[in-house]
Amino acid sequence: FTSVLPERSCSGFQAQRGTFCPNRSASHLDLSSILAHIQKRKHFNEREASRVVRDIASALDFLHTKGIAHRDLKPENILCESPEKVSPVKICDFDLGSGVKLNSACTPITTPELTTPCGSAEYMAPEVVEVFTEEATFYDKRCDLWSLGVILYIMLSGYPPFVGNCGTDCGWDRGEVCRVCQNKLFESIQEGKYEFPDKDWSHISSDAKDLISKLLVRDAKERLGAAQVLQHVWLQGQAPERGLPTPQVLQRRNSSTKDLTLFAAEAIALNRQLSQHENELEEEQENFAQAMCSMKLSPPSKSRLAKRRAMTQASKNGAFQPVTHAAL
């Protein structure tokens, strides 16, 4: 392995089949996210999904042994290297990644304790939600394994295991803010209860379900680590090749909602533009105020010109009042 870790970001390192790139730079703009890639395909099966999970788990194993948590693992940050194949994949966007220098007293799975809640709501582990809602004070790298479980669930079914729905057309599904939906989602995640409905999961192998059930574990200490995921029977190349309905499910879902990745990118860009515009206006106002002070100009209402005009207007209205020379 080779690695470059400038401060708290990761750049240019590779772990077996799992490859990392720090951000969606120009060289990676042509790579599609894992769900976008699956949606475009006519066929997608369990064995392909198992290869993607193996890639991600291999990458996480490398990160975690270096004391690094990604903290924002989600489909948008899993990029397919080839437009023809779903695997291998790259993990990108380490903006929220947290790393520490390990010493001999540290164990890779238990350090560091992270105290800042990060990530995308649908993929947050229960312990991250607790920090977010101030019910707890720390979590560790095993939050990434919960996120992997959510990603796997979606790859096999086309929908997430945990949802929040206030019952109104609040725009939550289109990427808009709804505190009620967010709170319901957080409650669902914290309960840690999910299902494998027969109509969608009866054709999914028991090994795949077993892996999900060992990743979506409420108690982080009981959750599989990345190295354990790599040893799971479902990742040993024998997963079924029977087709999954995921491409069709994703197409139906996305036909009625905005692409959340694009929505988020547009929102961020707009906020940046507005912030920049506000900063420029504040700077212009400060510069103008400084110029006024340096020129020692009177405010418009107190200037001699304004007083003369007021006097002239008053005389026209018949309300002329004598003005002293000092006032002129």
N, C-alpha and C positions, 0 to 999 in steps of 0.2 A: 504494500500500500504506500501511496505517497499522499501527503496532505499539506495544504497551506491554510492556516487558520488566522487571518488578520483580525485581531481583536475578537469580536463575537460573531463573525460571519465565516462561512466556509467557502473555499474556492479551489477548483481544479483538483479534486481527489477522487479516486475510484476504488471501490471495494468489490472485487470479483465482478458480478454482473450488475451491481448497483452503482450507478454513476451519479455524481452530484454536480450541479451548477448553481452558483449563488443566487442569480436572479434571471429573469427572462430578458437576457440581453439580446442584441441584434442577431447574434449567431444562433439563438434558440427560438426566434420568433416563428420559424416554420414548423416547430414541433407542436403537435396537438396534445391536449390533456387526455388522460386515460379514458374518461367517460365520453369525451367528444369523439375519440377514436372508435370506441365501442359502438357509439350511436351510428356512425357512418357505415359500419359493417353489416352485412346481411347475416353472418353467422359468428357466434361467439360461444365458446364452451368452457366447461370447468377446468380442463387441463390448461387452457390458455390463462384463465384466471389464476390458477395455482402458480404459473410461471411469474405472473406479475407480483403476486404476494411473495414469492421467493426472492425476486429482485429487491422489493421494498424491505423485506426482513433482513436480507444480506446487508443492505445499506444501513439500516437501523442498528444492526449488530456492530458494524464498524463505528458508527457515530457514538453509540452508547459506551463501547469499550474505551473511547477517547474522552468520555465524560461530557458528551454533547447531546442535548435534546433538541429535536427539530421544533416542536411545540405548535406547529401549524400544518400538520400532515393532513392533506385533503386531496381529492381528485384533481383540482386545478393545479396542484403543485407536483403532480406525477405526470411526466411527459414521455410520450412514446418516441423512441429514437427513429423508427422507420414508419413511413405511411402505410407500408404493406403488412407489417407485423405488430402485434400488440406488445411484444417483449423483444428486447430488453427495454427498460424504462429508466428515466432520469428523475431524481428528486431535486426540485429547485426551490427558490425563495427561502433563504435562510435568514431573512430579516428578523424573525422572532427566535432564531436559534440561540440556545444558551449553552456555553461551554465553560469548563473549569480545568485547571491543571490538576491532574490526579497525582497523589503520592502513594506510598506503599500502604498507608493505612486505609485507603479508599477502596471500596468495592464497586465495580462498574455499574451495578444495577441500583445501588442505593444512594449514590452521590451524583450530582449535587442535589440539595433540596432547593427547589425553585419557588420563588415567592411572588412572582408577577403573573397574573392570569393572562394567558395569550391564546390565540387560535380562533378558529371559526366555530360558531355556536354548535352547529350540527355534529361536529367532530370532537367537541370537548369531552374529555374524560370527567367522571363525577368529581374527582378530587380537584380538577381545574375549575369546575363550576363552583365548588365550595369556596375556593379562593376568590373567584370572581364575585360571589355574593357575600364575601367576608365571613363565611362560616368556618373557614380554616385558614391556615397561614402559609402552608407550603405543600408541594407535591414533588415528584421526581420524574425521571425519564420514562417510566412506564406509561405515562400519559400517551406517548406515541403509539404504544401497542393497542390501546383502546381505539385510537383513531384508525389504526390499521384494520381492526375488527369492523368498524363502521364502513370503511371503504370496501372491504370484502363483501359485507352484507349487500351493499348497493350494487357491486359488480355482478352478484349472482341473482339479484331480484329486480334491480332497476329503481328501487326506492329505499329510503333510509329506515333504520330500525326505530329511531326516536324522532318524534315530530311535535310541533307546537301549533295549535290551531284555535284561534279565538272564536271562530264561527262566523266572522264577518268578512267582507271584501276589504280587508285592511291593507292589502298590497304586500303582505309578508312573503308570499310565494314569488313576488316579482322583485324581491330584494329591498323592499321598503321597511322602515322601522315600525315595529309594533311591540310595545313592552309586554302586552298580555300574552302574545304568541311566544315571545322570548322566555317569559317566566314559565309558561306551560311546557316549553321545550326543556328548560333547565330542570323542572320537576320530573319530567319523564326520564331524563338522563340520570338524575340522582336516585330515582327509584331503581334504575337498572333493569327494568322489565321490558322484554321484547318478545315477539312471537315468530314462529315459522308457519304462517298460514298454509294449509294443505294445498289450496288452489294454486299457490305460487311456489311452494317448496317441496311438494311431494316427489318431484323428479330430481331434486338435489341430493347428492350423496350424503350419507350419514357422517363421513369423514369431514366434509366441508362444514357441516353444521357443528360438528364437534370442535373444530378449530375456532369457529366464531364464538361458541359458548365458552371457550377458554381464553378468549381475548376480551369479550364484553363482560368482564367480571367486575362487580361493584368494588370489591376490595382489591386495591392495586397490588397488595402483597401476594395475592393468590393468582394474579394474572400471569400468563406466559411471558417470558422475556424473549427478545429477538432470537437469541441462540436456540431457545427451545422451540420457537416457531419453525426454524429451519430443520429441526429434527422431526417435525410432525409428519405422520404417515401421508397426509394429503399432499405434501410437497415433494414426495419421492418419485414423481413422474408417472404415477398410476391413476391419476384423477380421470374420471370419465370424459369422453369426447362428445357426449351427447349435447346437442345445442341448447342454449339458454335463450329465454325471451327478452333478455336485457336490452338488446338494440331497439326492439320494437317498443318496449316500455319507455325507454328514454326518449324516443322520437315522439311518442304521444304526450309525455310530460312537457317536453320543451316546445311543442307546437302551440301550447296555450300559455306559456310563461316566457318572460325575458330570459336570456342567457345571463345568469347571475354574475359570471365572471366579467362580461362586458359591462353590465350595469355598474358593478363595483368600480371598474376601471374608469368609466365615464364620471361617476360620482366623485371619485378621488381627484380626477383631473379638474373637474369643475370647482371643487373646494379649493384646490391649489390656486386656480386662476382668481377666484374671489378673494382669497387671502392675499395674493400678490397685489391685486388691485387695491385692496384696503390699505396695505402697507405703503403703496405708492402715494395714495391720497394723503395718508398721515404724514408722509415725508414732505410732500408738497406744502401742506399746511404749516408744518414746522419751519420750512425754508421761508415761506411767505412771512410768517410771524417774526422770524429773525431779521428779515429784510426791513420790515416795518420799524422794528426797534432800532436798527442801525441807522435808518434815515430819519428817525425821530419824528415820524409823521403822526399827526393827531388823528384820533378816530373820526370817521366821517361826520358824526353828529356834533363834534366839538371843533371842527375846523373853521377858520375865519370865513372861507368861501360859503360854507353851509350857513353860518350866521348871517352873512350879507343876504343870501337868498331868502332866509327866513324873514329878515327885516323888510326886504322888498315886497314879499308876499303879504306881510302884515300891513304894510302901508297901502297896498292895493285894496285890502279888505277893510281899511279904515280903522285898523287896530294898531296903528303905529305907536311904538314905545321908544323913547330916546335910548340910544345906545352910547355908552361912553367910548372914548377914543381907545381905551385899553382893550375894549372888546374887539375893536377893529384891528 
